[in-house]
Amino acid sequence: MAIKVIVYDDNKDRRESLKILINIQPEMACTGIFKDCLNVWNDIVNNQPDVILMDIDMPDMSGIEGVKMIRKQYPDVKIIMQTVFDDTDKIFAAIEAGADGYFLKTTATAKIVEGIKEVMEGGAPMTATVAKKVLSKFKEQPKNVTEVFELNEQERAILNHLVNGLSYKMIADALNISYSAVNMYIKRIYKKLQVHSATEAISKVIRNKII
């Protein structure tokens, strides 16, 4: 079954380009493109997306506000933010709002396609510069000792790679374990952290300085 994607971007040329890019992928289909997210709930009802590519800076309503609205009604839809600038405050506002990934608009098209696939597998695709900012923010946070999550050494290693922006496949290669083992460990980590996605896990790591 094709991965259904909708696109929000106030730039018409970029909307059309992303539509073409998605539709030439044999396993994907772009079911809608929109210049703003003022009618986001209706857009989702009418187009039934699995993944949303969301521009962060749009007139009338920002992509971050759009994510907040989506999460109220559609917590399971995957959302990848896209922006021109790797603004730290906006990155973390998007993550806190519930975004599942974050790409700069300069990201290669192949990486965008890979990111759509990765987010459907439970990953948190991020441009490398964004991942670095996540790490920097994490290092700035004071340690919170009020919560104990009891992660073992392997789980901490996998969580560390996740925070670094590595995909499941890259984590498997780095730790010399199978992809299915990574998936198993990730589910266990989510349960211990009481989260439901990679970005929720990353956000909790940042707030609590877990690793």
C-alpha positions in Angstrom: 0.0 0.0 0.0 1.4 3.4 -1.0 2.4 5.9 1.7 0.0 8.8 1.4 1.6 12.3 1.8 0.2 15.8 1.9 2.3 18.9 1.7 1.9 22.4 3.3 4.1 25.1 1.8 3.3 28.7 0.9 5.7 28.5 -2.0 3.8 27.2 -5.1 6.8 26.0 -7.0 8.0 24.0 -4.0 4.6 22.5 -3.4 4.5 21.3 -7.0 8.1 20.0 -6.9 7.4 18.0 -3.8 4.2 16.6 -5.3 6.2 15.4 -8.4 9.0 14.0 -6.2 6.5 12.0 -4.1 4.4 10.8 -7.0 7.4 9.4 -8.9 8.2 7.1 -6.0 6.5 3.7 -6.6 5.6 3.3 -2.9 4.2 6.8 -2.3 1.4 9.1 -3.4 0.9 12.8 -2.9 -2.8 13.1 -2.1 -2.9 16.9 -1.5 -0.9 20.1 -1.5 -1.9 23.3 0.4 -0.6 26.9 0.7 -1.5 27.1 4.4 -2.9 24.9 7.2 -6.0 27.0 8.1 -8.2 24.0 7.3 -5.9 21.3 8.4 -8.5 19.0 10.0 -10.6 19.0 6.8 -7.5 18.5 4.7 -6.7 15.4 6.8 -10.2 14.0 6.6 -10.4 14.5 2.8 -6.9 13.2 2.0 -6.2 10.6 4.7 -2.4 11.2 4.9 0.1 8.9 6.6 2.8 11.6 6.5 2.6 15.4 6.4 5.4 17.6 5.1 4.8 20.9 7.0 6.5 24.2 6.2 7.3 25.9 9.5 6.9 29.5 8.2 3.5 30.2 6.6 1.2 33.3 6.6 -1.9 33.4 8.9 -0.9 30.2 10.8 2.6 28.8 11.4 3.5 25.2 10.8 4.1 24.8 14.6 0.5 25.9 15.3 -0.6 23.5 12.6 1.2 20.6 14.3 -0.5 21.5 17.6 -3.9 21.4 15.9 -3.1 18.1 14.2 -2.0 16.4 17.4 -5.3 17.3 19.1 -7.3 15.2 16.7 -4.8 13.0 14.8 -2.0 11.8 17.1 -0.8 9.0 14.8 -0.2 11.1 11.6 3.5 11.5 11.0 4.7 15.1 10.6 8.1 16.2 9.1 8.8 19.9 9.5 10.6 21.8 6.7 12.2 25.2 7.0 14.8 27.5 5.4 16.6 28.2 8.6 17.8 25.9 11.4 16.5 28.2 14.1 17.0 26.5 17.5 13.9 27.9 19.1 11.7 26.8 16.2 13.2 23.4 16.1 12.4 22.7 19.8 9.0 24.4 19.5 8.2 22.0 16.7 9.5 18.9 18.6 7.5 19.9 21.7 4.4 20.4 19.5 4.8 16.8 18.4 6.7 16.9 15.1 8.3 13.6 14.1 11.2 14.9 12.1 12.8 18.1 10.9 14.5 18.9 7.5 16.0 22.0 6.1 14.6 22.9 2.7 18.1 22.5 1.3 18.0 18.8 2.1 18.6 16.6 -0.9 15.4 15.1 -2.5 16.7 11.6 -1.9 17.0 12.4 1.9 13.4 13.6 1.9 12.2 10.4 0.3 14.3 8.4 2.8 12.9 10.5 5.7 9.3 9.8 4.7 10.1 6.0 4.7 12.0 6.3 8.0 9.3 8.2 9.8 6.8 5.5 8.8 9.1 3.0 10.5 9.0 5.0 13.8 12.2 7.0 13.2 12.9 10.7 13.7 14.6 11.9 10.5 16.6 15.1 10.9 19.0 17.1 8.9 22.5 16.7 10.4 22.7 20.3 11.4 19.4 20.0 13.2 20.6 16.8 15.0 23.7 18.8 16.2 21.4 21.5 17.6 19.4 18.8 19.5 22.6 17.6 21.0 23.8 21.1 22.0 20.4 21.8 23.6 20.6 18.5 25.5 24.1 19.4 26.8 22.8 22.7 28.1 20.1 21.2 30.3 20.6 20.7 34.0 20.3 17.1 35.1 16.9 16.2 36.5 17.2 13.5 39.1 13.5 13.3 39.9 12.8 10.6 37.4 14.6 7.2 37.1 14.0 5.4 33.8 16.3 2.3 34.4 17.7 2.1 30.9 20.4 -0.5 30.4 23.7 0.1 28.6 22.4 -1.1 25.2 19.2 1.0 25.5 21.3 4.1 26.4 23.6 3.5 23.4 20.6 3.2 21.1 18.9 6.3 22.6 22.2 8.2 22.2 22.3 7.3 18.5 18.6 8.3 18.1 19.3 11.7 19.6 22.2 12.0 17.1 19.7 11.6 14.3 20.7 8.1 13.1 18.1 6.0 11.4 17.2 2.5 12.7 19.4 1.0 9.9 22.4 3.2 10.8 22.0 2.3 14.5 21.9 -1.4 13.6 25.1 -1.0 11.6 26.8 1.1 14.4 26.0 -1.4 17.1 26.4 -4.5 14.9 23.0 -5.8 15.7 20.0 -6.6 13.5 17.4 -4.0 12.4 14.7 -6.0 14.2 16.7 -5.9 17.4 16.9 -2.1 17.1 13.2 -2.0 16.6 12.7 -4.2 19.7 15.0 -2.1 21.9 13.3 1.1 20.7 9.9 -0.2 21.7 11.3 -1.1 25.1 12.9 2.4 25.5 9.5 4.0 24.6 7.8 2.0 27.3 10.3 2.9 29.9 10.3 6.6 29.0 6.5 6.5 28.7 6.5 8.0 25.2 5.1 7.0 21.8 7.5 8.4 19.2 11.2 9.1 18.6 10.7 12.9 18.9 8.9 12.4 22.2 11.8 10.3 23.4 14.3 13.0 22.2 12.3 15.7 23.9 12.3 13.8 27.2 16.0 13.2 26.9 16.6 16.9 26.6 14.3 17.8 29.4 15.7 15.2 31.8 19.2 14.8 30.6 18.8 11.0 30.7 21.9 9.9 28.8 
